[in-house]
Amino acid sequence: MQHLEEVKNILSDVLSLGDRKKSLNEDSVLLGDLPELDSMAVVNVITALEDHFGISIDDDEISAGTFETLGTLSRFVEQKLSE
């Protein structure tokens, strides 16, 4: 996954994870494990991903599965970049 580190950095910046960023890997569960990741934070993460990668994400493209793990979120971004 070529964009995993970039997605991890964006997630960490938006959620202000600090040193906890170091423990995140592809299999890290996001929804339910990161208390900072509430509905408003999801919107902020999506906006940050759009800005950073120059992509457009429609509401109907996002599901809980998209934010299940860092890996699923990274794969979603890579899919959007290939469109």
N, CA, C and O atoms as a CHARMM CRD file, in Angstrom:
* protein
*
  332
    1    1 MET  N      0.84300  -1.17600   0.00000 PROA 1      0.00000
    2    1 MET  CA     0.00000   0.00000   0.00000 PROA 1      0.00000
    3    1 MET  C      0.88500   1.23500   0.00000 PROA 1      0.00000
    4    1 MET  O      1.54000   1.55500   0.99200 PROA 1      0.00000
    5    2 GLN  N      0.88700   1.90500  -1.11300 PROA 2      0.00000
    6    2 GLN  CA     1.83000   3.00100  -1.26400 PROA 2      0.00000
    7    2 GLN  C      1.44400   4.27300  -0.52100 PROA 2      0.00000
    8    2 GLN  O      2.30600   5.11700  -0.27700 PROA 2      0.00000
    9    3 HSD  N      0.18700   4.43400  -0.15600 PROA 3      0.00000
   10    3 HSD  CA    -0.24300   5.67500   0.50700 PROA 3      0.00000
   11    3 HSD  C     -0.57200   5.48300   1.98700 PROA 3      0.00000
   12    3 HSD  O     -1.14000   6.37600   2.61700 PROA 3      0.00000
   13    4 LEU  N     -0.22100   4.33500   2.53900 PROA 4      0.00000
   14    4 LEU  CA    -0.55700   4.03500   3.93000 PROA 4      0.00000
   15    4 LEU  C      0.00800   5.07800   4.89100 PROA 4      0.00000
   16    4 LEU  O     -0.70700   5.56100   5.76900 PROA 4      0.00000
   17    5 GLU  N      1.27600   5.42600   4.73300 PROA 5      0.00000
   18    5 GLU  CA     1.90200   6.38700   5.64900 PROA 5      0.00000
   19    5 GLU  C      1.26600   7.77200   5.53100 PROA 5      0.00000
   20    5 GLU  O      1.08100   8.46000   6.53500 PROA 5      0.00000
   21    6 GLU  N      0.93600   8.17700   4.31500 PROA 6      0.00000
   22    6 GLU  CA     0.30000   9.48600   4.13200 PROA 6      0.00000
   23    6 GLU  C     -1.06900   9.51700   4.80100 PROA 6      0.00000
   24    6 GLU  O     -1.41800  10.49100   5.46900 PROA 6      0.00000
   25    7 VAL  N     -1.84600   8.44700   4.62000 PROA 7      0.00000
   26    7 VAL  CA    -3.17600   8.37700   5.23800 PROA 7      0.00000
   27    7 VAL  C     -3.03200   8.35300   6.75500 PROA 7      0.00000
   28    7 VAL  O     -3.79800   9.00400   7.46600 PROA 7      0.00000
   29    8 LYS  N     -2.05800   7.60700   7.24800 PROA 8      0.00000
   30    8 LYS  CA    -1.80900   7.55100   8.69300 PROA 8      0.00000
   31    8 LYS  C     -1.45100   8.92900   9.23400 PROA 8      0.00000
   32    8 LYS  O     -1.94200   9.31800  10.29400 PROA 8      0.00000
   33    9 ASN  N     -0.61600   9.66500   8.53400 PROA 9      0.00000
   34    9 ASN  CA    -0.22900  11.00800   8.97600 PROA 9      0.00000
   35    9 ASN  C     -1.42400  11.95400   8.98700 PROA 9      0.00000
   36    9 ASN  O     -1.58100  12.74100   9.92100 PROA 9      0.00000
   37   10 ILE  N     -2.26100  11.88400   7.96800 PROA 10     0.00000
   38   10 ILE  CA    -3.45200  12.73400   7.90900 PROA 10     0.00000
   39   10 ILE  C     -4.38600  12.40500   9.05600 PROA 10     0.00000
   40   10 ILE  O     -4.87900  13.30300   9.73900 PROA 10     0.00000
   41   11 LEU  N     -4.63000  11.12500   9.26900 PROA 11     0.00000
   42   11 LEU  CA    -5.50200  10.68900  10.36200 PROA 11     0.00000
   43   11 LEU  C     -4.95800  11.17600  11.70100 PROA 11     0.00000
   44   11 LEU  O     -5.71000  11.67600  12.53800 PROA 11     0.00000
   45   12 SER  N     -3.66300  11.03000  11.89700 PROA 12     0.00000
   46   12 SER  CA    -3.04600  11.45800  13.14400 PROA 12     0.00000
   47   12 SER  C     -3.14700  12.96600  13.33900 PROA 12     0.00000
   48   12 SER  O     -3.42400  13.43600  14.44200 PROA 12     0.00000
   49   13 ASP  N     -2.92200  13.71800  12.27300 PROA 13     0.00000
   50   13 ASP  CA    -3.00100  15.17700  12.36500 PROA 13     0.00000
   51   13 ASP  C     -4.41900  15.64100  12.68100 PROA 13     0.00000
   52   13 ASP  O     -4.62200  16.47900  13.56000 PROA 13     0.00000
   53   14 VAL  N     -5.39400  15.09700  11.96700 PROA 14     0.00000
   54   14 VAL  CA    -6.78600  15.52800  12.16000 PROA 14     0.00000
   55   14 VAL  C     -7.28200  15.16000  13.55500 PROA 14     0.00000
   56   14 VAL  O     -8.00200  15.93000  14.18900 PROA 14     0.00000
   57   15 LEU  N     -6.88900  13.97000  14.03000 PROA 15     0.00000
   58   15 LEU  CA    -7.37200  13.50200  15.33700 PROA 15     0.00000
   59   15 LEU  C     -6.44800  13.87200  16.49400 PROA 15     0.00000
   60   15 LEU  O     -6.74800  13.57300  17.65000 PROA 15     0.00000
   61   16 SER  N     -5.32200  14.52400  16.18600 PROA 16     0.00000
   62   16 SER  CA    -4.33600  14.89500  17.21200 PROA 16     0.00000
   63   16 SER  C     -3.92600  13.67900  18.04500 PROA 16     0.00000
   64   16 SER  O     -4.02500  13.69600  19.27200 PROA 16     0.00000
   65   17 LEU  N     -3.46600  12.63000  17.37100 PROA 17     0.00000
   66   17 LEU  CA    -3.12400  11.38700  18.05700 PROA 17     0.00000
   67   17 LEU  C     -1.76300  11.42000  18.73600 PROA 17     0.00000
   68   17 LEU  O     -1.49700  10.60400  19.61900 PROA 17     0.00000
   69   18 GLY  N     -0.91000  12.33400  18.34600 PROA 18     0.00000
   70   18 GLY  CA     0.40500  12.42600  18.97400 PROA 18     0.00000
   71   18 GLY  C      1.19300  11.14100  18.82600 PROA 18     0.00000
   72   18 GLY  O      1.28400  10.58300  17.73300 PROA 18     0.00000
   73   19 ASP  N      1.76800  10.66700  19.93700 PROA 19     0.00000
   74   19 ASP  CA     2.61600   9.47000  19.91600 PROA 19     0.00000
   75   19 ASP  C      1.84100   8.19700  19.59100 PROA 19     0.00000
   76   19 ASP  O      2.44600   7.19900  19.19900 PROA 19     0.00000
   77   20 ARG  N      0.53000   8.20800  19.74300 PROA 20     0.00000
   78   20 ARG  CA    -0.26000   7.01400  19.42400 PROA 20     0.00000
   79   20 ARG  C     -0.18600   6.68000  17.93900 PROA 20     0.00000
   80   20 ARG  O     -0.49100   5.55500  17.54200 PROA 20     0.00000
   81   21 LYS  N      0.21500   7.64500  17.11600 PROA 21     0.00000
   82   21 LYS  CA     0.35500   7.39900  15.68200 PROA 21     0.00000
   83   21 LYS  C      1.33500   6.25700  15.42300 PROA 21     0.00000
   84   21 LYS  O      1.15000   5.48200  14.48500 PROA 21     0.00000
   85   22 LYS  N      2.37300   6.15100  16.24600 PROA 22     0.00000
   86   22 LYS  CA     3.40200   5.13100  16.05000 PROA 22     0.00000
   87   22 LYS  C      2.83800   3.71700  16.13100 PROA 22     0.00000
   88   22 LYS  O      3.38200   2.80200  15.51400 PROA 22     0.00000
   89   23 SER  N      1.76800   3.52900  16.87300 PROA 23     0.00000
   90   23 SER  CA     1.20700   2.18300  17.04700 PROA 23     0.00000
   91   23 SER  C      0.23800   1.80300  15.92600 PROA 23     0.00000
   92   23 SER  O     -0.21300   0.65900  15.86700 PROA 23     0.00000
   93   24 LEU  N     -0.08700   2.74300  15.03800 PROA 24     0.00000
   94   24 LEU  CA    -1.02000   2.43900  13.95400 PROA 24     0.00000
   95   24 LEU  C     -0.32500   1.67600  12.83300 PROA 24     0.00000
   96   24 LEU  O      0.77500   2.02600  12.40600 PROA 24     0.00000
   97   25 ASN  N     -0.99700   0.62200  12.36900 PROA 25     0.00000
   98   25 ASN  CA    -0.51200  -0.12000  11.20800 PROA 25     0.00000
   99   25 ASN  C     -1.70700  -0.46800  10.32700 PROA 25     0.00000
  100   25 ASN  O     -2.83500  -0.07500  10.62600 PROA 25     0.00000
  101   26 GLU  N     -1.47100  -1.18800   9.26600 PROA 26     0.00000
  102   26 GLU  CA    -2.51600  -1.49500   8.29500 PROA 26     0.00000
  103   26 GLU  C     -3.73400  -2.15700   8.93100 PROA 26     0.00000
  104   26 GLU  O     -4.86100  -1.92200   8.49600 PROA 26     0.00000
  105   27 ASP  N     -3.52300  -2.97800   9.95000 PROA 27     0.00000
  106   27 ASP  CA    -4.61200  -3.72900  10.58400 PROA 27     0.00000
  107   27 ASP  C     -5.23700  -3.01100  11.77300 PROA 27     0.00000
  108   27 ASP  O     -6.13600  -3.56000  12.41000 PROA 27     0.00000
  109   28 SER  N     -4.79000  -1.81000  12.08800 PROA 28     0.00000
  110   28 SER  CA    -5.33000  -1.08100  13.23600 PROA 28     0.00000
  111   28 SER  C     -6.79800  -0.72800  13.00800 PROA 28     0.00000
  112   28 SER  O     -7.16300  -0.12300  12.00000 PROA 28     0.00000
  113   29 VAL  N     -7.62400  -1.12400  13.97000 PROA 29     0.00000
  114   29 VAL  CA    -9.05000  -0.81700  13.91000 PROA 29     0.00000
  115   29 VAL  C     -9.23500   0.66600  14.22300 PROA 29     0.00000
  116   29 VAL  O     -8.66000   1.18400  15.18000 PROA 29     0.00000
  117   30 LEU  N    -10.03800   1.33800  13.41200 PROA 30     0.00000
  118   30 LEU  CA   -10.27000   2.76900  13.60700 PROA 30     0.00000
  119   30 LEU  C    -11.59000   3.01400  14.33200 PROA 30     0.00000
  120   30 LEU  O    -11.60000   3.51000  15.45800 PROA 30     0.00000
  121   31 LEU  N    -12.70300   2.66800  13.68600 PROA 31     0.00000
  122   31 LEU  CA   -14.00700   2.91100  14.30200 PROA 31     0.00000
  123   31 LEU  C    -14.17300   2.02400  15.52900 PROA 31     0.00000
  124   31 LEU  O    -14.05900   0.80100  15.44600 PROA 31     0.00000
  125   32 GLY  N    -14.43800   2.64100  16.64400 PROA 32     0.00000
  126   32 GLY  CA   -14.61500   1.91100  17.88700 PROA 32     0.00000
  127   32 GLY  C    -13.36400   1.87300  18.74700 PROA 32     0.00000
  128   32 GLY  O    -13.46300   1.79300  19.97200 PROA 32     0.00000
  129   33 ASP  N    -12.18500   1.93000  18.13000 PROA 33     0.00000
  130   33 ASP  CA   -10.94100   1.89800  18.89200 PROA 33     0.00000
  131   33 ASP  C    -10.33400   3.27900  19.09600 PROA 33     0.00000
  132   33 ASP  O     -9.58100   3.48800  20.04700 PROA 33     0.00000
  133   34 LEU  N    -10.65000   4.21900  18.21900 PROA 34     0.00000
  134   34 LEU  CA   -10.16100   5.58900  18.37700 PROA 34     0.00000
  135   34 LEU  C    -11.33100   6.46900  18.81500 PROA 34     0.00000
  136   34 LEU  O    -12.16700   6.85100  17.99700 PROA 34     0.00000
  137   35 PRO  N    -11.38500   6.78900  20.11200 PROA 35     0.00000
  138   35 PRO  CA   -12.52200   7.59400  20.59500 PROA 35     0.00000
  139   35 PRO  C    -12.62400   8.95500  19.90900 PROA 35     0.00000
  140   35 PRO  O    -13.70400   9.54200  19.85300 PROA 35     0.00000
  141   36 GLU  N    -11.51200   9.45200  19.39100 PROA 36     0.00000
  142   36 GLU  CA   -11.52200  10.74600  18.70700 PROA 36     0.00000
  143   36 GLU  C    -12.25600  10.68700  17.37100 PROA 36     0.00000
  144   36 GLU  O    -12.66200  11.72300  16.84500 PROA 36     0.00000
  145   37 LEU  N    -12.43100   9.48800  16.81700 PROA 37     0.00000
  146   37 LEU  CA   -13.02100   9.33400  15.49300 PROA 37     0.00000
  147   37 LEU  C    -14.54500   9.25700  15.61100 PROA 37     0.00000
  148   37 LEU  O    -15.14200   8.18800  15.48200 PROA 37     0.00000
  149   38 ASP  N    -15.16100  10.42700  15.86000 PROA 38     0.00000
  150   38 ASP  CA   -16.61000  10.51700  15.89400 PROA 38     0.00000
  151   38 ASP  C    -17.10400  11.01600  14.53700 PROA 38     0.00000
  152   38 ASP  O    -16.31000  11.17200  13.61000 PROA 38     0.00000
  153   39 SER  N    -18.38900  11.26400  14.41700 PROA 39     0.00000
  154   39 SER  CA   -18.95200  11.62900  13.11000 PROA 39     0.00000
  155   39 SER  C    -18.35900  12.92600  12.56000 PROA 39     0.00000
  156   39 SER  O    -18.13700  13.03300  11.35400 PROA 39     0.00000
  157   40 MET  N    -18.10500  13.89400  13.40500 PROA 40     0.00000
  158   40 MET  CA   -17.49900  15.14500  12.92900 PROA 40     0.00000
  159   40 MET  C    -16.05400  14.92200  12.50300 PROA 40     0.00000
  160   40 MET  O    -15.59300  15.51400  11.52700 PROA 40     0.00000
  161   41 ALA  N    -15.35000  14.08100  13.22500 PROA 41     0.00000
  162   41 ALA  CA   -13.96000  13.78600  12.87000 PROA 41     0.00000
  163   41 ALA  C    -13.89100  13.06100  11.53300 PROA 41     0.00000
  164   41 ALA  O    -12.97100  13.29700  10.75100 PROA 41     0.00000
  165   42 VAL  N    -14.85300  12.18200  11.25900 PROA 42     0.00000
  166   42 VAL  CA   -14.89300  11.49300   9.96900 PROA 42     0.00000
  167   42 VAL  C    -14.99500  12.51200   8.84000 PROA 42     0.00000
  168   42 VAL  O    -14.29100  12.40500   7.83600 PROA 42     0.00000
  169   43 VAL  N    -15.86800  13.49700   9.00400 PROA 43     0.00000
  170   43 VAL  CA   -16.01900  14.55000   7.99800 PROA 43     0.00000
  171   43 VAL  C    -14.69700  15.29800   7.81300 PROA 43     0.00000
  172   43 VAL  O    -14.29100  15.58100   6.68600 PROA 43     0.00000
  173   44 ASN  N    -14.03500  15.61300   8.91300 PROA 44     0.00000
  174   44 ASN  CA   -12.75800  16.32600   8.83900 PROA 44     0.00000
  175   44 ASN  C    -11.66700  15.48300   8.17200 PROA 44     0.00000
  176   44 ASN  O    -10.85200  16.00900   7.41400 PROA 44     0.00000
  177   45 VAL  N    -11.65300  14.19100   8.45000 PROA 45     0.00000
  178   45 VAL  CA   -10.67700  13.29500   7.81900 PROA 45     0.00000
  179   45 VAL  C    -10.93300  13.22600   6.32000 PROA 45     0.00000
  180   45 VAL  O     -9.99600  13.29100   5.52600 PROA 45     0.00000
  181   46 ILE  N    -12.19500  13.09500   5.93100 PROA 46     0.00000
  182   46 ILE  CA   -12.54300  13.04100   4.50600 PROA 46     0.00000
  183   46 ILE  C    -12.09500  14.31600   3.80000 PROA 46     0.00000
  184   46 ILE  O    -11.51400  14.25500   2.71700 PROA 46     0.00000
  185   47 THR  N    -12.36100  15.46100   4.40600 PROA 47     0.00000
  186   47 THR  CA   -11.95800  16.74100   3.81900 PROA 47     0.00000
  187   47 THR  C    -10.44000  16.82100   3.68300 PROA 47     0.00000
  188   47 THR  O     -9.92900  17.27500   2.65900 PROA 47     0.00000
  189   48 ALA  N     -9.72200  16.38300   4.71200 PROA 48     0.00000
  190   48 ALA  CA    -8.25900  16.40700   4.66900 PROA 48     0.00000
  191   48 ALA  C     -7.72300  15.47200   3.58500 PROA 48     0.00000
  192   48 ALA  O     -6.75400  15.80800   2.90600 PROA 48     0.00000
  193   49 LEU  N     -8.34000  14.31000   3.41900 PROA 49     0.00000
  194   49 LEU  CA    -7.92300  13.37500   2.36700 PROA 49     0.00000
  195   49 LEU  C     -8.16800  13.97100   0.98600 PROA 49     0.00000
  196   49 LEU  O     -7.32800  13.85600   0.09400 PROA 49     0.00000
  197   50 GLU  N     -9.32700  14.61100   0.81700 PROA 50     0.00000
  198   50 GLU  CA    -9.64600  15.25200  -0.46100 PROA 50     0.00000
  199   50 GLU  C     -8.62100  16.33200  -0.79300 PROA 50     0.00000
  200   50 GLU  O     -8.13400  16.41300  -1.92100 PROA 50     0.00000
  201   51 ASP  N     -8.30000  17.15400   0.19100 PROA 51     0.00000
  202   51 ASP  CA    -7.35100  18.25000  -0.01600 PROA 51     0.00000
  203   51 ASP  C     -5.95000  17.72400  -0.32600 PROA 51     0.00000
  204   51 ASP  O     -5.29500  18.20000  -1.25300 PROA 51     0.00000
  205   52 HSD  N     -5.50400  16.76100   0.43800 PROA 52     0.00000
  206   52 HSD  CA    -4.14300  16.24400   0.29200 PROA 52     0.00000
  207   52 HSD  C     -3.94600  15.51100  -1.03500 PROA 52     0.00000
  208   52 HSD  O     -2.94500  15.71600  -1.72100 PROA 52     0.00000
  209   53 PHE  N     -4.89700  14.66300  -1.38800 PROA 53     0.00000
  210   53 PHE  CA    -4.73700  13.81700  -2.56600 PROA 53     0.00000
  211   53 PHE  C     -5.38800  14.38800  -3.82400 PROA 53     0.00000
  212   53 PHE  O     -5.22400  13.83300  -4.91000 PROA 53     0.00000
  213   54 GLY  N     -6.12600  15.49600  -3.68800 PROA 54     0.00000
  214   54 GLY  CA    -6.79100  16.08300  -4.84800 PROA 54     0.00000
  215   54 GLY  C     -7.89400  15.20100  -5.40400 PROA 54     0.00000
  216   54 GLY  O     -8.08100  15.11300  -6.61700 PROA 54     0.00000
  217   55 ILE  N     -8.62500  14.54900  -4.50600 PROA 55     0.00000
  218   55 ILE  CA    -9.72100  13.68000  -4.91600 PROA 55     0.00000
  219   55 ILE  C    -11.04100  14.25400  -4.42700 PROA 55     0.00000
  220   55 ILE  O    -11.07000  15.14300  -3.57600 PROA 55     0.00000
  221   56 SER  N    -12.12100  13.73700  -4.97100 PROA 56     0.00000
  222   56 SER  CA   -13.45700  14.12800  -4.53200 PROA 56     0.00000
  223   56 SER  C    -14.18100  12.88300  -4.04800 PROA 56     0.00000
  224   56 SER  O    -14.25700  11.88200  -4.76000 PROA 56     0.00000
  225   57 ILE  N    -14.71100  12.95100  -2.83500 PROA 57     0.00000
  226   57 ILE  CA   -15.38300  11.80100  -2.22600 PROA 57     0.00000
  227   57 ILE  C    -16.84500  12.16800  -2.00800 PROA 57     0.00000
  228   57 ILE  O    -17.15900  13.12900  -1.30800 PROA 57     0.00000
  229   58 ASP  N    -17.72900  11.39100  -2.61600 PROA 58     0.00000
  230   58 ASP  CA   -19.16600  11.60000  -2.45000 PROA 58     0.00000
  231   58 ASP  C    -19.64800  10.88000  -1.19600 PROA 58     0.00000
  232   58 ASP  O    -19.09100   9.85400  -0.80500 PROA 58     0.00000
  233   59 ASP  N    -20.68800  11.42500  -0.57200 PROA 59     0.00000
  234   59 ASP  CA   -21.23400  10.83800   0.65100 PROA 59     0.00000
  235   59 ASP  C    -21.61800   9.37500   0.47600 PROA 59     0.00000
  236   59 ASP  O    -21.42500   8.56600   1.38400 PROA 59     0.00000
  237   60 ASP  N    -22.16300   9.03500  -0.69100 PROA 60     0.00000
  238   60 ASP  CA   -22.63700   7.66200  -0.89500 PROA 60     0.00000
  239   60 ASP  C    -21.49300   6.66200  -1.11200 PROA 60     0.00000
  240   60 ASP  O    -21.74000   5.46000  -1.20800 PROA 60     0.00000
  241   61 GLU  N    -20.26600   7.13700  -1.18900 PROA 61     0.00000
  242   61 GLU  CA   -19.10400   6.25800  -1.33600 PROA 61     0.00000
  243   61 GLU  C    -18.54800   5.81200   0.01200 PROA 61     0.00000
  244   61 GLU  O    -17.75800   4.87100   0.07900 PROA 61     0.00000
  245   62 ILE  N    -18.95300   6.47600   1.06800 PROA 62     0.00000
  246   62 ILE  CA   -18.40500   6.22500   2.39700 PROA 62     0.00000
  247   62 ILE  C    -19.34100   5.32000   3.18400 PROA 62     0.00000
  248   62 ILE  O    -20.55500   5.52000   3.21200 PROA 62     0.00000
  249   63 SER  N    -18.74300   4.31800   3.82300 PROA 63     0.00000
  250   63 SER  CA   -19.50300   3.44400   4.71700 PROA 63     0.00000
  251   63 SER  C    -18.64500   3.17200   5.95100 PROA 63     0.00000
  252   63 SER  O    -17.48200   3.57100   6.01200 PROA 63     0.00000
  253   64 ALA  N    -19.22700   2.49600   6.92100 PROA 64     0.00000
  254   64 ALA  CA   -18.44800   2.14700   8.11200 PROA 64     0.00000
  255   64 ALA  C    -17.25800   1.28000   7.72000 PROA 64     0.00000
  256   64 ALA  O    -16.20500   1.35600   8.35200 PROA 64     0.00000
  257   65 GLY  N    -17.41200   0.46200   6.69100 PROA 65     0.00000
  258   65 GLY  CA   -16.32400  -0.39600   6.23600 PROA 65     0.00000
  259   65 GLY  C    -15.12300   0.38700   5.73500 PROA 65     0.00000
  260   65 GLY  O    -13.98800  -0.07900   5.83200 PROA 65     0.00000
  261   66 THR  N    -15.36900   1.57000   5.20300 PROA 66     0.00000
  262   66 THR  CA   -14.27300   2.41400   4.71800 PROA 66     0.00000
  263   66 THR  C    -13.33400   2.77400   5.86600 PROA 66     0.00000
  264   66 THR  O    -12.11700   2.83200   5.68600 PROA 66     0.00000
  265   67 PHE  N    -13.89900   3.01400   7.03400 PROA 67     0.00000
  266   67 PHE  CA   -13.12800   3.43200   8.20800 PROA 67     0.00000
  267   67 PHE  C    -12.90900   2.28500   9.19900 PROA 67     0.00000
  268   67 PHE  O    -12.60500   2.52400  10.36800 PROA 67     0.00000
  269   68 GLU  N    -13.06200   1.04500   8.73600 PROA 68     0.00000
  270   68 GLU  CA   -12.89200  -0.09800   9.63200 PROA 68     0.00000
  271   68 GLU  C    -11.46200  -0.19300  10.15400 PROA 68     0.00000
  272   68 GLU  O    -11.23800  -0.30600  11.35900 PROA 68     0.00000
  273   69 THR  N    -10.49600  -0.14700   9.23600 PROA 69     0.00000
  274   69 THR  CA    -9.07800  -0.20000   9.62900 PROA 69     0.00000
  275   69 THR  C     -8.30200   0.84600   8.84200 PROA 69     0.00000
  276   69 THR  O     -8.81900   1.43700   7.89300 PROA 69     0.00000
  277   70 LEU  N     -7.07600   1.06500   9.24100 PROA 70     0.00000
  278   70 LEU  CA    -6.21500   1.98100   8.48300 PROA 70     0.00000
  279   70 LEU  C     -6.00500   1.42900   7.07300 PROA 70     0.00000
  280   70 LEU  O     -5.91200   2.19500   6.11300 PROA 70     0.00000
  281   71 GLY  N     -5.93200   0.12600   6.94900 PROA 71     0.00000
  282   71 GLY  CA    -5.75900  -0.49900   5.64400 PROA 71     0.00000
  283   71 GLY  C     -6.95200  -0.28600   4.73200 PROA 71     0.00000
  284   71 GLY  O     -6.77300   0.00000   3.54800 PROA 71     0.00000
  285   72 THR  N     -8.17700  -0.42000   5.25700 PROA 72     0.00000
  286   72 THR  CA    -9.36100  -0.22500   4.41100 PROA 72     0.00000
  287   72 THR  C     -9.46500   1.22700   3.97300 PROA 72     0.00000
  288   72 THR  O     -9.88000   1.51300   2.84900 PROA 72     0.00000
  289   73 LEU  N     -9.09300   2.13900   4.85400 PROA 73     0.00000
  290   73 LEU  CA    -9.12400   3.55600   4.48900 PROA 73     0.00000
  291   73 LEU  C     -8.06800   3.86100   3.42500 PROA 73     0.00000
  292   73 LEU  O     -8.33100   4.61200   2.48600 PROA 73     0.00000
  293   74 SER  N     -6.89900   3.29000   3.56800 PROA 74     0.00000
  294   74 SER  CA    -5.83500   3.49700   2.57900 PROA 74     0.00000
  295   74 SER  C     -6.21300   2.89900   1.22700 PROA 74     0.00000
  296   74 SER  O     -5.96900   3.51500   0.19000 PROA 74     0.00000
  297   75 ARG  N     -6.80600   1.70800   1.22900 PROA 75     0.00000
  298   75 ARG  CA    -7.24100   1.08800  -0.03100 PROA 75     0.00000
  299   75 ARG  C     -8.31900   1.92900  -0.70400 PROA 75     0.00000
  300   75 ARG  O     -8.34200   2.04300  -1.93000 PROA 75     0.00000
  301   76 PHE  N     -9.21100   2.52000   0.08800 PROA 76     0.00000
  302   76 PHE  CA   -10.24100   3.39600  -0.46800 PROA 76     0.00000
  303   76 PHE  C     -9.59500   4.58300  -1.17600 PROA 76     0.00000
  304   76 PHE  O     -9.98100   4.92600  -2.29400 PROA 76     0.00000
  305   77 VAL  N     -8.61700   5.20700  -0.53100 PROA 77     0.00000
  306   77 VAL  CA    -7.91300   6.35000  -1.13700 PROA 77     0.00000
  307   77 VAL  C     -7.22400   5.92300  -2.43100 PROA 77     0.00000
  308   77 VAL  O     -7.29200   6.62700  -3.43900 PROA 77     0.00000
  309   78 GLU  N     -6.56300   4.77000  -2.39700 PROA 78     0.00000
  310   78 GLU  CA    -5.87100   4.30100  -3.60300 PROA 78     0.00000
  311   78 GLU  C     -6.85000   4.00500  -4.74000 PROA 78     0.00000
  312   78 GLU  O     -6.54000   4.23700  -5.90800 PROA 78     0.00000
  313   79 GLN  N     -8.02000   3.49800  -4.39800 PROA 79     0.00000
  314   79 GLN  CA    -9.05800   3.28300  -5.40400 PROA 79     0.00000
  315   79 GLN  C     -9.49800   4.61300  -6.01700 PROA 79     0.00000
  316   79 GLN  O     -9.65300   4.72300  -7.23400 PROA 79     0.00000
  317   80 LYS  N     -9.69600   5.61100  -5.17000 PROA 80     0.00000
  318   80 LYS  CA   -10.11400   6.93500  -5.67000 PROA 80     0.00000
  319   80 LYS  C     -9.03500   7.54800  -6.56300 PROA 80     0.00000
  320   80 LYS  O     -9.35300   8.20400  -7.55500 PROA 80     0.00000
  321   81 LEU  N     -7.78200   7.34000  -6.22500 PROA 81     0.00000
  322   81 LEU  CA    -6.69400   7.89700  -7.02600 PROA 81     0.00000
  323   81 LEU  C     -6.58800   7.21900  -8.38700 PROA 81     0.00000
  324   81 LEU  O     -6.09000   7.81400  -9.34300 PROA 81     0.00000
  325   82 SER  N     -7.05100   5.98400  -8.47700 PROA 82     0.00000
  326   82 SER  CA    -6.94900   5.26000  -9.75000 PROA 82     0.00000
  327   82 SER  C     -8.13300   5.53700 -10.68300 PROA 82     0.00000
  328   82 SER  O     -8.12800   5.10500 -11.83600 PROA 82     0.00000
  329   83 GLU  N     -9.13200   6.24500 -10.19400 PROA 83     0.00000
  330   83 GLU  CA   -10.33000   6.52200 -11.01000 PROA 83     0.00000
  331   83 GLU  C    -10.04500   7.60100 -12.04500 PROA 83     0.00000
  332   83 GLU  O    -10.93200   7.96400 -12.81800 PROA 83     0.00000
